[in-house]
Amino acid sequence: MPYLKSLHGLSPVGPTVNYYDFLIGHPDLASWPDYTLLIDAMTGKRRRFRETLTRIEECATALNSEKRDGGLEIDPGSKEVVGILSENCLVWTVLGSLC
């Protein structure tokens, strides 16, 4: 197998940012329109942008909350692994954004 080398040198390595922090921490987020983000093809149910963000925040809170409060006590950056078994649905987009 041939070894290929870039003519431009190595690319700089950027910071590691997870999807949740990138999306929720975006400075222009408040000015974004509340457009239809997802449409369930089977039911026709539509989920808007702000509703999806709210669900992502609620799911992240549930994963991080203490067990006595109904959470799973999974701290960000921990070595915990969460398996998700789901059909292709609107809920998957919320859970998948946290992985």
ROSEDREN-836790 format. One record per atom (N, C-alpha, C): residue number from 0; residue in one letter; atom name; x negated, y negated, z negated. Coordinates in steps of 0.2 Angstrom, whole numbers, plus 2048, in hexadecimal, padded with zeros to 3 digits. Atoms other than C-alpha are relative to their C-alpha. Layout:
<tibas>
{num:NUM; residu:A; atome:CA; u:X; v:Y; w:Z}
...
</tibas>
This chain:
<tibas>
{num:0; residu:M; atome:N; u:7FC; v:806; w:800}
{num:0; residu:M; atome:CA; u:800; v:800; w:800}
{num:0; residu:M; atome:C; u:7FB; v:7FA; w:800}
{num:1; residu:P; atome:N; u:805; v:806; w:800}
{num:1; residu:P; atome:CA; u:7F8; v:7EF; w:805}
{num:1; residu:P; atome:C; u:802; v:7FB; w:7FA}
{num:2; residu:Y; atome:N; u:7FF; v:805; w:805}
{num:2; residu:Y; atome:CA; u:7F6; v:7E2; w:7F8}
{num:2; residu:Y; atome:C; u:800; v:7F9; w:803}
{num:3; residu:L; atome:N; u:7FF; v:806; w:7FD}
{num:3; residu:L; atome:CA; u:7FC; v:7D1; w:7FD}
{num:3; residu:L; atome:C; u:7FF; v:7FA; w:7FA}
{num:4; residu:K; atome:N; u:801; v:805; w:804}
{num:4; residu:K; atome:CA; u:7F6; v:7C1; w:7F5}
{num:4; residu:K; atome:C; u:802; v:7F9; w:803}
{num:5; residu:S; atome:N; u:7FD; v:806; w:7FE}
{num:5; residu:S; atome:CA; u:7FE; v:7B0; w:7F5}
{num:5; residu:S; atome:C; u:7FA; v:7FB; w:803}
{num:6; residu:L; atome:N; u:805; v:805; w:7FD}
{num:6; residu:L; atome:CA; u:7F5; v:7A2; w:800}
{num:6; residu:L; atome:C; u:800; v:7FA; w:7FB}
{num:7; residu:H; atome:N; u:7FF; v:806; w:804}
{num:7; residu:H; atome:CA; u:7FB; v:796; w:7F3}
{num:7; residu:H; atome:C; u:7FE; v:801; w:7F8}
{num:8; residu:G; atome:N; u:801; v:7FF; w:807}
{num:8; residu:G; atome:CA; u:7F5; v:79D; w:7E3}
{num:8; residu:G; atome:C; u:806; v:803; w:7FC}
{num:9; residu:L; atome:N; u:7FB; v:7FD; w:804}
{num:9; residu:L; atome:CA; u:7FF; v:7A3; w:7D4}
{num:9; residu:L; atome:C; u:805; v:7FA; w:7FE}
{num:10; residu:S; atome:N; u:7FA; v:804; w:802}
{num:10; residu:S; atome:CA; u:810; v:79B; w:7D0}
{num:10; residu:S; atome:C; u:7FF; v:7FE; w:7F9}
{num:11; residu:P; atome:N; u:800; v:801; w:807}
{num:11; residu:P; atome:CA; u:811; v:792; w:7C0}
{num:11; residu:P; atome:C; u:806; v:803; w:7FC}
{num:12; residu:V; atome:N; u:7FB; v:7FC; w:804}
{num:12; residu:V; atome:CA; u:81B; v:79B; w:7B2}
{num:12; residu:V; atome:C; u:804; v:7FB; w:7FC}
{num:13; residu:G; atome:N; u:7FB; v:804; w:803}
{num:13; residu:G; atome:CA; u:82A; v:792; w:7AC}
{num:13; residu:G; atome:C; u:802; v:803; w:7F9}
{num:14; residu:P; atome:N; u:7FE; v:7FE; w:806}
{num:14; residu:P; atome:CA; u:832; v:793; w:79B}
{num:14; residu:P; atome:C; u:805; v:806; w:801}
{num:15; residu:T; atome:N; u:7FB; v:7FB; w:800}
{num:15; residu:T; atome:CA; u:83D; v:7A2; w:797}
{num:15; residu:T; atome:C; u:806; v:7FD; w:7FD}
{num:16; residu:V; atome:N; u:7FA; v:803; w:802}
{num:16; residu:V; atome:CA; u:84F; v:79C; w:796}
{num:16; residu:V; atome:C; u:805; v:805; w:801}
{num:17; residu:N; atome:N; u:7FB; v:7FC; w:7FE}
{num:17; residu:N; atome:CA; u:85E; v:7A7; w:794}
{num:17; residu:N; atome:C; u:806; v:7FD; w:803}
{num:18; residu:Y; atome:N; u:7FA; v:802; w:7FC}
{num:18; residu:Y; atome:CA; u:86E; v:7A5; w:79E}
{num:18; residu:Y; atome:C; u:804; v:7FB; w:7FC}
{num:19; residu:Y; atome:N; u:7FC; v:804; w:805}
{num:19; residu:Y; atome:CA; u:878; v:79F; w:78F}
{num:19; residu:Y; atome:C; u:7FD; v:7F9; w:7FF}
{num:20; residu:D; atome:N; u:803; v:806; w:802}
{num:20; residu:D; atome:CA; u:86C; v:792; w:78A}
{num:20; residu:D; atome:C; u:800; v:7FB; w:806}
{num:21; residu:F; atome:N; u:800; v:804; w:7FA}
{num:21; residu:F; atome:CA; u:86A; v:78C; w:79C}
{num:21; residu:F; atome:C; u:807; v:7FD; w:801}
{num:22; residu:L; atome:N; u:7F9; v:803; w:7FE}
{num:22; residu:L; atome:CA; u:87D; v:78A; w:79F}
{num:22; residu:L; atome:C; u:803; v:7FC; w:7FB}
{num:23; residu:I; atome:N; u:7FD; v:804; w:806}
{num:23; residu:I; atome:CA; u:883; v:784; w:78E}
{num:23; residu:I; atome:C; u:7FC; v:7FA; w:7FF}
{num:24; residu:G; atome:N; u:804; v:806; w:802}
{num:24; residu:G; atome:CA; u:874; v:778; w:78B}
{num:24; residu:G; atome:C; u:7FF; v:7FC; w:806}
{num:25; residu:H; atome:N; u:801; v:804; w:7FA}
{num:25; residu:H; atome:CA; u:875; v:770; w:79D}
{num:25; residu:H; atome:C; u:802; v:7F9; w:7FE}
{num:26; residu:P; atome:N; u:7FE; v:807; w:802}
{num:26; residu:P; atome:CA; u:875; v:75D; w:79A}
{num:26; residu:P; atome:C; u:806; v:7FD; w:804}
{num:27; residu:D; atome:N; u:7FA; v:802; w:7FC}
{num:27; residu:D; atome:CA; u:882; v:75A; w:7A8}
{num:27; residu:D; atome:C; u:806; v:803; w:7FF}
{num:28; residu:L; atome:N; u:7FA; v:7FB; w:801}
{num:28; residu:L; atome:CA; u:88E; v:767; w:7A2}
{num:28; residu:L; atome:C; u:807; v:7FC; w:7FF}
{num:29; residu:A; atome:N; u:7FA; v:803; w:802}
{num:29; residu:A; atome:CA; u:89B; v:75B; w:79B}
{num:29; residu:A; atome:C; u:803; v:7FC; w:806}
{num:30; residu:S; atome:N; u:7FD; v:803; w:7FA}
{num:30; residu:S; atome:CA; u:89D; v:752; w:7AC}
{num:30; residu:S; atome:C; u:802; v:805; w:805}
{num:31; residu:W; atome:N; u:7FE; v:7FB; w:7FB}
{num:31; residu:W; atome:CA; u:8A0; v:762; w:7B6}
{num:31; residu:W; atome:C; u:807; v:800; w:800}
{num:32; residu:P; atome:N; u:7F9; v:7FF; w:800}
{num:32; residu:P; atome:CA; u:8B1; v:764; w:7BC}
{num:32; residu:P; atome:C; u:803; v:806; w:7FE}
{num:33; residu:D; atome:N; u:7FD; v:7FA; w:803}
{num:33; residu:D; atome:CA; u:8BD; v:771; w:7B5}
{num:33; residu:D; atome:C; u:803; v:804; w:806}
{num:34; residu:Y; atome:N; u:7FE; v:7FD; w:7FA}
{num:34; residu:Y; atome:CA; u:8BE; v:77B; w:7C5}
{num:34; residu:Y; atome:C; u:802; v:807; w:7FF}
{num:35; residu:T; atome:N; u:7FF; v:7F9; w:800}
{num:35; residu:T; atome:CA; u:8C4; v:78D; w:7C8}
{num:35; residu:T; atome:C; u:7FA; v:804; w:801}
{num:36; residu:L; atome:N; u:806; v:7FC; w:800}
{num:36; residu:L; atome:CA; u:8B5; v:798; w:7C4}
{num:36; residu:L; atome:C; u:801; v:807; w:803}
{num:37; residu:L; atome:N; u:7FF; v:7F9; w:7FE}
{num:37; residu:L; atome:CA; u:8BC; v:7A9; w:7C6}
{num:37; residu:L; atome:C; u:807; v:802; w:802}
{num:38; residu:I; atome:N; u:7F9; v:7FD; w:7FE}
{num:38; residu:I; atome:CA; u:8CB; v:7B2; w:7CE}
{num:38; residu:I; atome:C; u:800; v:807; w:800}
{num:39; residu:D; atome:N; u:7FF; v:7F8; w:800}
{num:39; residu:D; atome:CA; u:8D0; v:7C4; w:7CA}
{num:39; residu:D; atome:C; u:804; v:802; w:806}
{num:40; residu:A; atome:N; u:7FD; v:7FE; w:7F9}
{num:40; residu:A; atome:CA; u:8D4; v:7CB; w:7DB}
{num:40; residu:A; atome:C; u:806; v:805; w:7FF}
{num:41; residu:M; atome:N; u:7FA; v:7FC; w:802}
{num:41; residu:M; atome:CA; u:8E0; v:7D8; w:7D3}
{num:41; residu:M; atome:C; u:806; v:7FD; w:7FE}
{num:42; residu:T; atome:N; u:7FB; v:803; w:803}
{num:42; residu:T; atome:CA; u:8EA; v:7CD; w:7C9}
{num:42; residu:T; atome:C; u:802; v:7F9; w:802}
{num:43; residu:G; atome:N; u:800; v:807; w:7FE}
{num:43; residu:G; atome:CA; u:8E7; v:7BC; w:7D0}
{num:43; residu:G; atome:C; u:7FF; v:7FB; w:7FB}
{num:44; residu:K; atome:N; u:801; v:804; w:806}
{num:44; residu:K; atome:CA; u:8E3; v:7B5; w:7BF}
{num:44; residu:K; atome:C; u:7FA; v:7FC; w:801}
{num:45; residu:R; atome:N; u:805; v:805; w:7FF}
{num:45; residu:R; atome:CA; u:8D8; v:7A6; w:7C0}
{num:45; residu:R; atome:C; u:7FD; v:7FE; w:7F9}
{num:46; residu:R; atome:N; u:803; v:802; w:806}
{num:46; residu:R; atome:CA; u:8CB; v:7A1; w:7B3}
{num:46; residu:R; atome:C; u:7FC; v:7F9; w:802}
{num:47; residu:R; atome:N; u:803; v:806; w:7FE}
{num:47; residu:R; atome:CA; u:8C5; v:78F; w:7B3}
{num:47; residu:R; atome:C; u:7F9; v:7FF; w:7FC}
{num:48; residu:F; atome:N; u:806; v:801; w:802}
{num:48; residu:F; atome:CA; u:8B4; v:789; w:7AF}
{num:48; residu:F; atome:C; u:7FF; v:7FF; w:7F8}
{num:49; residu:R; atome:N; u:800; v:801; w:807}
{num:49; residu:R; atome:CA; u:8B7; v:782; w:79E}
{num:49; residu:R; atome:C; u:802; v:806; w:7FB}
{num:50; residu:E; atome:N; u:7FD; v:7FA; w:804}
{num:50; residu:E; atome:CA; u:8C1; v:791; w:798}
{num:50; residu:E; atome:C; u:7FA; v:805; w:800}
{num:51; residu:T; atome:N; u:806; v:7FB; w:800}
{num:51; residu:T; atome:CA; u:8B2; v:79C; w:79D}
{num:51; residu:T; atome:C; u:7FB; v:7FE; w:7FC}
{num:52; residu:L; atome:N; u:805; v:802; w:805}
{num:52; residu:L; atome:CA; u:8A6; v:792; w:794}
{num:52; residu:L; atome:C; u:802; v:801; w:7F9}
{num:53; residu:T; atome:N; u:7FD; v:7FF; w:807}
{num:53; residu:T; atome:CA; u:8B1; v:793; w:784}
{num:53; residu:T; atome:C; u:7FF; v:807; w:7FE}
{num:54; residu:R; atome:N; u:800; v:7F8; w:801}
{num:54; residu:R; atome:CA; u:8B2; v:7A6; w:786}
{num:54; residu:R; atome:C; u:7F9; v:802; w:7FF}
{num:55; residu:I; atome:N; u:807; v:7FE; w:801}
{num:55; residu:I; atome:CA; u:89F; v:7A7; w:788}
{num:55; residu:I; atome:C; u:7FE; v:7FE; w:7F9}
{num:56; residu:E; atome:N; u:802; v:802; w:807}
{num:56; residu:E; atome:CA; u:89C; v:79D; w:778}
{num:56; residu:E; atome:C; u:803; v:804; w:7FA}
{num:57; residu:E; atome:N; u:7FD; v:7FC; w:805}
{num:57; residu:E; atome:CA; u:8A9; v:7A7; w:76E}
{num:57; residu:E; atome:C; u:7FD; v:807; w:800}
{num:58; residu:C; atome:N; u:803; v:7FA; w:800}
{num:58; residu:C; atome:CA; u:8A1; v:7B7; w:774}
{num:58; residu:C; atome:C; u:7F9; v:800; w:7FD}
{num:59; residu:A; atome:N; u:806; v:801; w:803}
{num:59; residu:A; atome:CA; u:890; v:7B1; w:76F}
{num:59; residu:A; atome:C; u:800; v:7FF; w:7F9}
{num:60; residu:T; atome:N; u:7FF; v:801; w:807}
{num:60; residu:T; atome:CA; u:896; v:7AC; w:75E}
{num:60; residu:T; atome:C; u:802; v:807; w:7FD}
{num:61; residu:A; atome:N; u:7FE; v:7FA; w:802}
{num:61; residu:A; atome:CA; u:89E; v:7BD; w:75C}
{num:61; residu:A; atome:C; u:7FA; v:805; w:7FF}
{num:62; residu:L; atome:N; u:806; v:7FC; w:800}
{num:62; residu:L; atome:CA; u:88D; v:7C6; w:760}
{num:62; residu:L; atome:C; u:7FC; v:7FE; w:7FA}
{num:63; residu:N; atome:N; u:805; v:802; w:805}
{num:63; residu:N; atome:CA; u:884; v:7BB; w:754}
{num:63; residu:N; atome:C; u:803; v:7FF; w:7F9}
{num:64; residu:S; atome:N; u:7FD; v:800; w:807}
{num:64; residu:S; atome:CA; u:890; v:7BA; w:745}
{num:64; residu:S; atome:C; u:7FF; v:806; w:7FC}
{num:65; residu:E; atome:N; u:801; v:7FB; w:805}
{num:65; residu:E; atome:CA; u:88F; v:7C4; w:735}
{num:65; residu:E; atome:C; u:805; v:805; w:801}
{num:66; residu:K; atome:N; u:7FB; v:7FA; w:800}
{num:66; residu:K; atome:CA; u:898; v:7D5; w:734}
{num:66; residu:K; atome:C; u:806; v:7FE; w:7FC}
{num:67; residu:R; atome:N; u:7FB; v:801; w:804}
{num:67; residu:R; atome:CA; u:8A2; v:7CF; w:726}
{num:67; residu:R; atome:C; u:805; v:7FB; w:803}
{num:68; residu:D; atome:N; u:7FC; v:804; w:7FC}
{num:68; residu:D; atome:CA; u:8A9; v:7C2; w:732}
{num:68; residu:D; atome:C; u:803; v:803; w:806}
{num:69; residu:G; atome:N; u:7FD; v:7FC; w:7FA}
{num:69; residu:G; atome:CA; u:8AD; v:7CF; w:73F}
{num:69; residu:G; atome:C; u:7FB; v:7FF; w:806}
{num:70; residu:G; atome:N; u:806; v:800; w:7FB}
{num:70; residu:G; atome:CA; u:89C; v:7CC; w:749}
{num:70; residu:G; atome:C; u:7FC; v:806; w:800}
{num:71; residu:L; atome:N; u:805; v:7FB; w:7FF}
{num:71; residu:L; atome:CA; u:88E; v:7D7; w:74E}
{num:71; residu:L; atome:C; u:7F9; v:7FF; w:7FD}
{num:72; residu:E; atome:N; u:806; v:802; w:803}
{num:72; residu:E; atome:CA; u:880; v:7CE; w:746}
{num:72; residu:E; atome:C; u:7FA; v:801; w:804}
{num:73; residu:I; atome:N; u:806; v:7FF; w:7FC}
{num:73; residu:I; atome:CA; u:875; v:7CE; w:755}
{num:73; residu:I; atome:C; u:7FD; v:7F9; w:801}
{num:74; residu:D; atome:N; u:804; v:807; w:800}
{num:74; residu:D; atome:CA; u:868; v:7C0; w:754}
{num:74; residu:D; atome:C; u:7FD; v:7FF; w:807}
{num:75; residu:P; atome:N; u:803; v:801; w:7FA}
{num:75; residu:P; atome:CA; u:862; v:7B8; w:764}
{num:75; residu:P; atome:C; u:7F8; v:801; w:7FF}
{num:76; residu:G; atome:N; u:807; v:7FF; w:800}
{num:76; residu:G; atome:CA; u:851; v:7BE; w:768}
{num:76; residu:G; atome:C; u:7FE; v:807; w:7FD}
{num:77; residu:S; atome:N; u:801; v:7F9; w:804}
{num:77; residu:S; atome:CA; u:853; v:7CF; w:75E}
{num:77; residu:S; atome:C; u:7FF; v:805; w:806}
{num:78; residu:K; atome:N; u:801; v:7FA; w:7FB}
{num:78; residu:K; atome:CA; u:84F; v:7E0; w:766}
{num:78; residu:K; atome:C; u:807; v:804; w:801}
{num:79; residu:E; atome:N; u:7F9; v:7FC; w:7FF}
{num:79; residu:E; atome:CA; u:862; v:7E5; w:765}
{num:79; residu:E; atome:C; u:802; v:801; w:807}
{num:80; residu:V; atome:N; u:7FE; v:7FE; w:7F9}
{num:80; residu:V; atome:CA; u:869; v:7ED; w:775}
{num:80; residu:V; atome:C; u:808; v:801; w:7FF}
{num:81; residu:V; atome:N; u:7F9; v:7FF; w:800}
{num:81; residu:V; atome:CA; u:87B; v:7EB; w:779}
{num:81; residu:V; atome:C; u:802; v:803; w:807}
{num:82; residu:G; atome:N; u:7FE; v:7FD; w:7FA}
{num:82; residu:G; atome:CA; u:883; v:7F6; w:786}
{num:82; residu:G; atome:C; u:807; v:7FE; w:802}
{num:83; residu:I; atome:N; u:7F9; v:802; w:7FE}
{num:83; residu:I; atome:CA; u:892; v:7F0; w:790}
{num:83; residu:I; atome:C; u:802; v:805; w:805}
{num:84; residu:L; atome:N; u:7FD; v:7FC; w:7FB}
{num:84; residu:L; atome:CA; u:89D; v:7FC; w:799}
{num:84; residu:L; atome:C; u:807; v:7FD; w:802}
{num:85; residu:S; atome:N; u:7FA; v:804; w:7FE}
{num:85; residu:S; atome:CA; u:8AA; v:7F3; w:7A3}
{num:85; residu:S; atome:C; u:801; v:801; w:807}
{num:86; residu:E; atome:N; u:7FF; v:801; w:7F9}
{num:86; residu:E; atome:CA; u:8B3; v:7F3; w:7B3}
{num:86; residu:E; atome:C; u:7FF; v:7F9; w:802}
{num:87; residu:N; atome:N; u:801; v:807; w:7FE}
{num:87; residu:N; atome:CA; u:8B1; v:7E4; w:7BE}
{num:87; residu:N; atome:C; u:806; v:7FC; w:7FF}
{num:88; residu:C; atome:N; u:7FB; v:804; w:802}
{num:88; residu:C; atome:CA; u:8BC; v:7D7; w:7B6}
{num:88; residu:C; atome:C; u:7FE; v:7F9; w:7FD}
{num:89; residu:L; atome:N; u:802; v:807; w:802}
{num:89; residu:L; atome:CA; u:8BD; v:7C5; w:7AF}
{num:89; residu:L; atome:C; u:7FC; v:801; w:7F9}
{num:90; residu:V; atome:N; u:803; v:800; w:806}
{num:90; residu:V; atome:CA; u:8B7; v:7CB; w:79E}
{num:90; residu:V; atome:C; u:7F8; v:802; w:801}
{num:91; residu:W; atome:N; u:807; v:7FF; w:7FE}
{num:91; residu:W; atome:CA; u:8A7; v:7D2; w:7A6}
{num:91; residu:W; atome:C; u:7FC; v:7FA; w:801}
{num:92; residu:T; atome:N; u:804; v:806; w:7FE}
{num:92; residu:T; atome:CA; u:8A1; v:7C1; w:7AC}
{num:92; residu:T; atome:C; u:7FE; v:7FD; w:7F9}
{num:93; residu:V; atome:N; u:801; v:803; w:806}
{num:93; residu:V; atome:CA; u:8A2; v:7BB; w:79A}
{num:93; residu:V; atome:C; u:7FA; v:804; w:7FC}
{num:94; residu:L; atome:N; u:805; v:7FC; w:804}
{num:94; residu:L; atome:CA; u:898; v:7C9; w:792}
{num:94; residu:L; atome:C; u:7FA; v:801; w:804}
{num:95; residu:G; atome:N; u:806; v:800; w:7FC}
{num:95; residu:G; atome:CA; u:88C; v:7CA; w:7A1}
{num:95; residu:G; atome:C; u:7FC; v:7FA; w:7FF}
{num:96; residu:S; atome:N; u:804; v:806; w:800}
{num:96; residu:S; atome:CA; u:887; v:7B8; w:79F}
{num:96; residu:S; atome:C; u:7FC; v:800; w:7F9}
{num:97; residu:L; atome:N; u:804; v:800; w:806}
{num:97; residu:L; atome:CA; u:881; v:7BC; w:78D}
{num:97; residu:L; atome:C; u:7FA; v:805; w:800}
{num:98; residu:C; atome:N; u:806; v:7FB; w:800}
{num:98; residu:C; atome:CA; u:875; v:7CA; w:792}
{num:98; residu:C; atome:C; u:7FA; v:7FD; w:803}
</tibas>
